[in-house]
Amino acid sequence: MEFEQENLRLPHEMDLLQDEVKKIQGAVMEISKLQEDLSNKIMDQADQIDRVADDVVLSTENVSGGNENIREAIKNNASWRVWIIFFLLMCSICLLFLDWYSS
């Protein structure tokens, strides 16, 4: 009698274990898919980081070139301002001389 009850319980327990195994198998498959998606996203991010790094280097080079251009423009502009001031000073001296001479 005890063996008969155990024989009746055993298929039910095996069905329960089989259901649990199927659930676990489904969870493992889902984890595997999520891990694959995560790996793909990480690879995409690595590519984006490389592009950002390249853009940073290019931007740094552009800023350095721009700074050199600004320094050169300031230098050229300063010499131009010296010539304008010299010209205005000479015109003022000429006007003062002409005013003094005509008086």
PyMOL commands that set and color helices and strands:
alter all, ss='L'
color gray80, all
select helices_A, chain A and resi 2-102
alter helices_A, ss='H'
color red, helices_A
deselect
rebuild
show_as cartoon
